[in-house]
Amino acid sequence: MMKKLLKAMMDSTSEVMETMFYFPVEFDDEPEPLDIDAMSEKEPCLACFIGFSGDFSGSFTLIMPEKLLMVMAENFMGEPG
């Protein structure tokens, strides 16, 4: 059941990123833990958190470099920054 849910989440994420932001997404088969401190030392990062409940409950946290978020916003809006 969890494998089906994970596959559906990966497919949905990929579709949204490619359709709305023109970014292809690749997933690692065995992701490594993210060192947020090391990432933010290189460049400023922003984060968002979404909690959900129902048949499945949990949370989703997205942490991205600020520059990448600017490019995503430009692509989404069709306007330069």
N, CA, C and O atoms as a printed pandas DataFrame, in Angstrom:
     atom_number atom_name residue_name chain_id  residue_number  x_coord  y_coord  z_coord
0              1         N          MET        A               1    0.817   -1.201    0.000
1              2        CA          MET        A               1    0.000    0.000    0.000
2              3         C          MET        A               1    0.860    1.265    0.000
3              4         O          MET        A               1    0.594    2.206   -0.747
4              5         N          MET        A               2    1.903    1.275    0.853
5              6        CA          MET        A               2    2.767    2.449    0.939
6              7         C          MET        A               2    3.537    2.666   -0.364
7              8         O          MET        A               2    3.785    3.807   -0.754
8              9         N          LYS        A               3    3.916    1.581   -1.037
9             10        CA          LYS        A               3    4.623    1.729   -2.310
10            11         C          LYS        A               3    3.721    2.384   -3.356
11            12         O          LYS        A               3    4.182    3.204   -4.149
12            13         N          LYS        A               4    2.437    2.023   -3.358
13            14        CA          LYS        A               4    1.489    2.645   -4.286
14            15         C          LYS        A               4    1.326    4.127   -3.980
15            16         O          LYS        A               4    1.282    4.952   -4.892
16            17         N          LEU        A               5    1.236    4.460   -2.707
17            18        CA          LEU        A               5    1.094    5.850   -2.292
18            19         C          LEU        A               5    2.344    6.650   -2.668
19            20         O          LEU        A               5    2.239    7.759   -3.191
20            21         N          LEU        A               6    3.513    6.090   -2.404
21            22        CA          LEU        A               6    4.756    6.769   -2.741
22            23         C          LEU        A               6    4.856    6.992   -4.248
23            24         O          LEU        A               6    5.258    8.068   -4.688
24            25         N          LYS        A               7    4.499    5.996   -5.030
25            26        CA          LYS        A               7    4.525    6.122   -6.503
26            27         C          LYS        A               7    3.563    7.220   -6.952
27            28         O          LYS        A               7    3.914    8.029   -7.811
28            29         N          ALA        A               8    2.363    7.260   -6.389
29            30        CA          ALA        A               8    1.376    8.283   -6.753
30            31         C          ALA        A               8    1.882    9.675   -6.391
31            32         O          ALA        A               8    1.696   10.616   -7.163
32            33         N          MET        A               9    2.518    9.821   -5.227
33            34        CA          MET        A               9    3.053   11.110   -4.813
34            35         C          MET        A               9    4.188   11.552   -5.738
35            36         O          MET        A               9    4.274   12.726   -6.101
36            37         N          MET        A              10    5.043   10.631   -6.112
37            38        CA          MET        A              10    6.151   10.955   -7.003
38            39         C          MET        A              10    5.621   11.365   -8.381
39            40         O          MET        A              10    6.098   12.336   -8.967
40            41         N          ASP        A              11    4.646   10.630   -8.888
41            42        CA          ASP        A              11    4.051   10.968  -10.186
42            43         C          ASP        A              11    3.389   12.341  -10.156
43            44         O          ASP        A              11    3.555   13.136  -11.081
44            45         N          SER        A              12    2.639   12.617   -9.092
45            46        CA          SER        A              12    1.953   13.909   -8.955
46            47         C          SER        A              12    2.950   15.057   -8.853
47            48         O          SER        A              12    2.795   16.086   -9.510
48            49         N          THR        A              13    3.965   14.873   -8.031
49            50        CA          THR        A              13    4.986   15.907   -7.869
50            51         C          THR        A              13    5.666   16.196   -9.186
51            52         O          THR        A              13    5.846   17.356   -9.559
52            53         N          SER        A              14    6.045   15.147   -9.890
53            54        CA          SER        A              14    6.711   15.303  -11.177
54            55         C          SER        A              14    5.823   16.034  -12.180
55            56         O          SER        A              14    6.291   16.921  -12.894
56            57         N          GLU        A              15    4.556   15.670  -12.234
57            58        CA          GLU        A              15    3.629   16.304  -13.170
58            59         C          GLU        A              15    3.460   17.799  -12.871
59            60         O          GLU        A              15    3.482   18.621  -13.786
60            61         N          VAL        A              16    3.292   18.144  -11.607
61            62        CA          VAL        A              16    3.129   19.552  -11.227
62            63         C          VAL        A              16    4.392   20.345  -11.544
63            64         O          VAL        A              16    4.311   21.432  -12.116
64            65         N          MET        A              17    5.544   19.819  -11.184
65            66        CA          MET        A              17    6.791   20.547  -11.425
66            67         C          MET        A              17    7.035   20.759  -12.920
67            68         O          MET        A              17    7.485   21.830  -13.328
68            69         N          GLU        A              18    6.745   19.755  -13.729
69            70        CA          GLU        A              18    6.972   19.874  -15.166
70            71         C          GLU        A              18    5.925   20.757  -15.838
71            72         O          GLU        A              18    6.259   21.530  -16.735
72            73         N          THR        A              19    4.664   20.654  -15.420
73            74        CA          THR        A              19    3.581   21.405  -16.055
74            75         C          THR        A              19    3.566   22.870  -15.633
75            76         O          THR        A              19    3.433   23.755  -16.478
76            77         N          MET        A              20    3.701   23.132  -14.348
77            78        CA          MET        A              20    3.565   24.500  -13.845
78            79         C          MET        A              20    4.867   25.298  -13.849
79            80         O          MET        A              20    4.856   26.518  -14.017
80            81         N          PHE        A              21    5.993   24.597  -13.663
81            82        CA          PHE        A              21    7.253   25.307  -13.484
82            83         C          PHE        A              21    8.300   24.974  -14.544
83            84         O          PHE        A              21    9.392   25.541  -14.526
84            85         N          TYR        A              22    7.987   24.065  -15.463
85            86        CA          TYR        A              22    8.895   23.656  -16.531
86            87         C          TYR        A              22   10.202   23.086  -16.004
87            88         O          TYR        A              22   11.261   23.301  -16.592
88            89         N          PHE        A              23   10.127   22.356  -14.889
89            90        CA          PHE        A              23   11.281   21.699  -14.303
90            91         C          PHE        A              23   11.073   20.190  -14.312
91            92         O          PHE        A              23   10.144   19.694  -13.674
92            93         N          PRO        A              24   11.918   19.456  -15.020
93            94        CA          PRO        A              24   11.834   17.997  -14.917
94            95         C          PRO        A              24   12.333   17.561  -13.537
95            96         O          PRO        A              24   13.205   18.206  -12.956
96            97         N          VAL        A              25   11.786   16.484  -13.026
97            98        CA          VAL        A              25   12.143   15.994  -11.700
98            99         C          VAL        A              25   12.650   14.562  -11.814
99           100         O          VAL        A              25   12.068   13.730  -12.510
100          101         N          GLU        A              26   13.739   14.298  -11.119
101          102        CA          GLU        A              26   14.262   12.943  -11.025
102          103         C          GLU        A              26   14.324   12.579   -9.551
103          104         O          GLU        A              26   14.700   13.401   -8.716
104          105         N          PHE        A              27   13.957   11.349   -9.236
105          106        CA          PHE        A              27   13.968   10.880   -7.852
106          107         C          PHE        A              27   15.078    9.851   -7.677
107          108         O          PHE        A              27   15.299    9.008   -8.546
108          109         N          ASP        A              28   15.773    9.928   -6.545
109          110        CA          ASP        A              28   16.787    8.929   -6.210
110          111         C          ASP        A              28   16.106    7.680   -5.691
111          112         O          ASP        A              28   15.110    7.755   -4.971
112          113         N          ASP        A              29   16.652    6.528   -6.063
113          114        CA          ASP        A              29   16.120    5.272   -5.534
114          115         C          ASP        A              29   16.409    5.151   -4.044
115          116         O          ASP        A              29   15.602    4.615   -3.285
116          117         N          GLU        A              30   17.566    5.654   -3.635
117          118        CA          GLU        A              30   17.954    5.614   -2.229
118          119         C          GLU        A              30   18.424    7.004   -1.811
119          120         O          GLU        A              30   19.625    7.275   -1.808
120          121         N          PRO        A              31   17.489    7.887   -1.459
121          122        CA          PRO        A              31   17.892    9.253   -1.098
122          123         C          PRO        A              31   18.753    9.273    0.159
123          124         O          PRO        A              31   18.588    8.457    1.066
124          125         N          GLU        A              32   19.677   10.232    0.185
125          126        CA          GLU        A              32   20.536   10.427    1.352
126          127         C          GLU        A              32   19.924   11.502    2.241
127          128         O          GLU        A              32   19.201   12.370    1.751
128          129         N          PRO        A              33   20.203   11.457    3.533
129          130        CA          PRO        A              33   19.692   12.512    4.417
130          131         C          PRO        A              33   20.190   13.875    3.952
131          132         O          PRO        A              33   21.331   14.008    3.510
132          133         N          LEU        A              34   19.345   14.869    4.052
133          134        CA          LEU        A              34   19.678   16.219    3.618
134          135         C          LEU        A              34   20.320   16.983    4.765
135          136         O          LEU        A              34   19.776   17.038    5.868
136          137         N          ASP        A              35   21.484   17.573    4.498
137          138        CA          ASP        A              35   22.162   18.407    5.482
138          139         C          ASP        A              35   21.726   19.851    5.238
139          140         O          ASP        A              35   22.346   20.572    4.456
140          141         N          ILE        A              36   20.657   20.262    5.911
141          142        CA          ILE        A              36   20.068   21.580    5.688
142          143         C          ILE        A              36   21.044   22.692    6.052
143          144         O          ILE        A              36   21.108   23.708    5.361
144          145         N          ASP        A              37   21.798   22.513    7.117
145          146        CA          ASP        A              37   22.751   23.550    7.530
146          147         C          ASP        A              37   23.813   23.773    6.452
147          148         O          ASP        A              37   24.133   24.916    6.124
148          149         N          ALA        A              38   24.353   22.695    5.904
149          150        CA          ALA        A              38   25.372   22.823    4.859
150          151         C          ALA        A              38   24.775   23.456    3.611
151          152         O          ALA        A              38   25.429   24.261    2.947
152          153         N          MET        A              39   23.543   23.099    3.291
153          154        CA          MET        A              39   22.878   23.653    2.111
154          155         C          MET        A              39   22.677   25.156    2.268
155          156         O          MET        A              39   22.928   25.913    1.330
156          157         N          SER        A              40   22.232   25.594    3.428
157          158        CA          SER        A              40   21.938   27.017    3.630
158          159         C          SER        A              40   23.203   27.847    3.812
159          160         O          SER        A              40   23.154   29.069    3.670
160          161         N          GLU        A              41   24.341   27.214    4.124
161          162        CA          GLU        A              41   25.594   27.956    4.208
162          163         C          GLU        A              41   26.048   28.395    2.822
163          164         O          GLU        A              41   26.677   29.443    2.681
164          165         N          LYS        A              42   25.734   27.599    1.793
165          166        CA          LYS        A              42   26.144   27.897    0.425
166          167         C          LYS        A              42   25.312   29.022   -0.169
167          168         O          LYS        A              42   25.847   29.893   -0.854
168          169         N          GLU        A              43   24.020   29.013    0.082
169          170        CA          GLU        A              43   23.122   30.038   -0.436
170          171         C          GLU        A              43   21.850   30.073    0.399
171          172         O          GLU        A              43   21.482   29.072    1.014
172          173         N          PRO        A              44   21.175   31.223    0.425
173          174        CA          PRO        A              44   19.937   31.332    1.220
174          175         C          PRO        A              44   18.873   30.347    0.728
175          176         O          PRO        A              44   18.714   30.134   -0.473
176          177         N          CYS        A              45   18.160   29.759    1.668
177          178        CA          CYS        A              45   17.094   28.802    1.355
178          179         C          CYS        A              45   15.783   29.270    1.984
179          180         O          CYS        A              45   15.768   30.003    2.974
180          181         N          LEU        A              46   14.708   28.831    1.390
181          182        CA          LEU        A              46   13.376   29.077    1.942
182          183         C          LEU        A              46   12.692   27.725    2.104
183          184         O          LEU        A              46   13.020   26.765    1.408
184          185         N          ALA        A              47   11.747   27.661    3.020
185          186        CA          ALA        A              47   11.065   26.396    3.292
186          187         C          ALA        A              47    9.574   26.623    3.457
187          188         O          ALA        A              47    9.130   27.708    3.835
188          189         N          CYS        A              48    8.810   25.580    3.167
189          190        CA          CYS        A              48    7.380   25.591    3.466
190          191         C          CYS        A              48    7.013   24.227    4.035
191          192         O          CYS        A              48    7.689   23.230    3.782
192          193         N          PHE        A              49    5.944   24.200    4.797
193          194        CA          PHE        A              49    5.499   22.984    5.479
194          195         C          PHE        A              49    3.995   22.854    5.290
195          196         O          PHE        A              49    3.251   23.813    5.494
196          197         N          ILE        A              50    3.557   21.677    4.903
197          198        CA          ILE        A              50    2.128   21.410    4.755
198          199         C          ILE        A              50    1.812   20.148    5.551
199          200         O          ILE        A              50    2.420   19.101    5.329
200          201         N          GLY        A              51    0.871   20.247    6.467
201          202        CA          GLY        A              51    0.389   19.089    7.203
202          203         C          GLY        A              51   -0.935   18.631    6.613
203          204         O          GLY        A              51   -1.718   19.455    6.141
204          205         N          PHE        A              52   -1.197   17.334    6.633
205          206        CA          PHE        A              52   -2.453   16.828    6.101
206          207         C          PHE        A              52   -2.962   15.685    6.969
207          208         O          PHE        A              52   -2.196   15.000    7.647
208          209         N          SER        A              53   -4.285   15.500    6.926
209          210        CA          SER        A              53   -4.899   14.418    7.707
210          211         C          SER        A              53   -6.081   13.870    6.922
211          212         O          SER        A              53   -6.545   14.485    5.961
212          213         N          GLY        A              54   -6.549   12.735    7.332
213          214        CA          GLY        A              54   -7.635   12.045    6.643
214          215         C          GLY        A              54   -7.323   10.564    6.667
215          216         O          GLY        A              54   -6.832   10.049    7.672
216          217         N          ASP        A              55   -7.607    9.865    5.561
217          218        CA          ASP        A              55   -7.265    8.450    5.486
218          219         C          ASP        A              55   -5.770    8.254    5.705
219          220         O          ASP        A              55   -5.342    7.275    6.316
220          221         N          PHE        A              56   -4.982    9.201    5.197
221          222        CA          PHE        A              56   -3.546    9.222    5.433
222          223         C          PHE        A              56   -3.228   10.554    6.082
223          224         O          PHE        A              56   -3.803   11.580    5.719
224          225         N          SER        A              57   -2.326   10.544    7.028
225          226        CA          SER        A              57   -1.926   11.799    7.646
226          227         C          SER        A              57   -0.406   11.884    7.629
227          228         O          SER        A              57    0.294   10.873    7.586
228          229         N          GLY        A              58    0.070   13.093    7.662
229          230        CA          GLY        A              58    1.511   13.300    7.648
230          231         C          GLY        A              58    1.823   14.749    7.335
231          232         O          GLY        A              58    1.004   15.643    7.547
232          233         N          SER        A              59    3.015   14.957    6.831
233          234        CA          SER        A              59    3.427   16.310    6.485
234          235         C          SER        A              59    4.400   16.266    5.315
235          236         O          SER        A              59    4.997   15.235    5.006
236          237         N          PHE        A              60    4.533   17.408    4.685
237          238        CA          PHE        A              60    5.421   17.571    3.549
238          239         C          PHE        A              60    6.200   18.856    3.777
239          240         O          PHE        A              60    5.603   19.913    3.979
240          241         N          THR        A              61    7.514   18.780    3.749
241          242        CA          THR        A              61    8.359   19.953    3.906
242          243         C          THR        A              61    9.190   20.119    2.649
243          244         O          THR        A              61    9.817   19.169    2.181
244          245         N          LEU        A              62    9.194   21.324    2.104
245          246        CA          LEU        A              62    9.956   21.634    0.914
246          247         C          LEU        A              62   10.979   22.710    1.264
247          248         O          LEU        A              62   10.620   23.782    1.750
248          249         N          ILE        A              63   12.252   22.419    1.014
249          250        CA          ILE        A              63   13.334   23.356    1.281
250          251         C          ILE        A              63   14.093   23.522   -0.029
251          252         O          ILE        A              63   14.577   22.551   -0.613
252          253         N          MET        A              64   14.189   24.776   -0.482
253          254        CA          MET        A              64   14.831   25.031   -1.770
254          255         C          MET        A              64   15.680   26.289   -1.698
255          256         O          MET        A              64   15.393   27.200   -0.921
256          257         N          PRO        A              65   16.736   26.333   -2.519
257          258        CA          PRO        A              65   17.505   27.577   -2.610
258          259         C          PRO        A              65   16.621   28.709   -3.135
259          260         O          PRO        A              65   15.791   28.505   -4.020
260          261         N          GLU        A              66   16.812   29.883   -2.583
261          262        CA          GLU        A              66   15.997   31.042   -2.950
262          263         C          GLU        A              66   16.082   31.341   -4.450
263          264         O          GLU        A              66   15.074   31.691   -5.065
264          265         N          LYS        A              67   17.273   31.207   -5.045
265          266        CA          LYS        A              67   17.435   31.477   -6.477
266          267         C          LYS        A              67   16.567   30.543   -7.316
267          268         O          LYS        A              67   15.969   30.970   -8.304
268          269         N          LEU        A              68   16.495   29.283   -6.931
269          270        CA          LEU        A              68   15.675   28.320   -7.668
270          271         C          LEU        A              68   14.199   28.672   -7.557
271          272         O          LEU        A              68   13.455   28.540   -8.529
272          273         N          LEU        A              69   13.770   29.116   -6.385
273          274        CA          LEU        A              69   12.376   29.528   -6.214
274          275         C          LEU        A              69   12.040   30.739   -7.081
275          276         O          LEU        A              69   10.924   30.855   -7.587
276          277         N          MET        A              70   12.998   31.633   -7.249
277          278        CA          MET        A              70   12.778   32.793   -8.117
278          279         C          MET        A              70   12.571   32.342   -9.568
279          280         O          MET        A              70   11.688   32.852  -10.257
280          281         N          VAL        A              71   13.378   31.396  -10.025
281          282        CA          VAL        A              71   13.238   30.875  -11.388
282          283         C          VAL        A              71   11.890   30.181  -11.549
283          284         O          VAL        A              71   11.233   30.332  -12.578
284          285         N          MET        A              72   11.476   29.424  -10.538
285          286        CA          MET        A              72   10.177   28.758  -10.587
286          287         C          MET        A              72    9.048   29.783  -10.689
287          288         O          MET        A              72    8.113   29.601  -11.469
288          289         N          ALA        A              73    9.133   30.858   -9.904
289          290        CA          ALA        A              73    8.097   31.897   -9.946
290          291         C          ALA        A              73    8.069   32.577  -11.310
291          292         O          ALA        A              73    6.996   32.848  -11.849
292          293         N          GLU        A              74    9.242   32.852  -11.864
293          294        CA          GLU        A              74    9.307   33.463  -13.195
294          295         C          GLU        A              74    8.669   32.544  -14.241
295          296         O          GLU        A              74    7.894   33.003  -15.080
296          297         N          ASN        A              75    8.991   31.258  -14.192
297          298        CA          ASN        A              75    8.415   30.298  -15.137
298          299         C          ASN        A              75    6.905   30.189  -14.978
299          300         O          ASN        A              75    6.176   30.131  -15.968
300          301         N          PHE        A              76    6.440   30.162  -13.748
301          302        CA          PHE        A              76    5.012   30.033  -13.464
302          303         C          PHE        A              76    4.237   31.253  -13.976
303          304         O          PHE        A              76    3.158   31.118  -14.553
304          305         N          MET        A              77    4.802   32.438  -13.757
305          306        CA          MET        A              77    4.137   33.676  -14.129
306          307         C          MET        A              77    4.375   34.070  -15.588
307          308         O          MET        A              77    3.640   34.882  -16.150
308          309         N          GLY        A              78    5.413   33.482  -16.192
309          310        CA          GLY        A              78    5.747   33.845  -17.564
310          311         C          GLY        A              78    6.322   35.256  -17.645
311          312         O          GLY        A              78    6.219   35.915  -18.679
312          313         N          GLU        A              79    6.919   35.711  -16.567
313          314        CA          GLU        A              79    7.468   37.061  -16.480
314          315         C          GLU        A              79    8.887   36.997  -15.907
315          316         O          GLU        A              79    9.162   36.195  -15.014
316          317         N          PRO        A              80    9.783   37.839  -16.421
317          318        CA          PRO        A              80   11.116   37.894  -15.807
318          319         C          PRO        A              80   11.055   38.539  -14.426
319          320         O          PRO        A              80   10.167   39.345  -14.149
320          321         N          GLY        A              81   12.016   38.177  -13.554
321          322        CA          GLY        A              81   12.035   38.673  -12.178
322          323         C          GLY        A              81   12.420   40.057  -12.004
323          324         O          GLY        A              81   12.461   40.550  -10.877
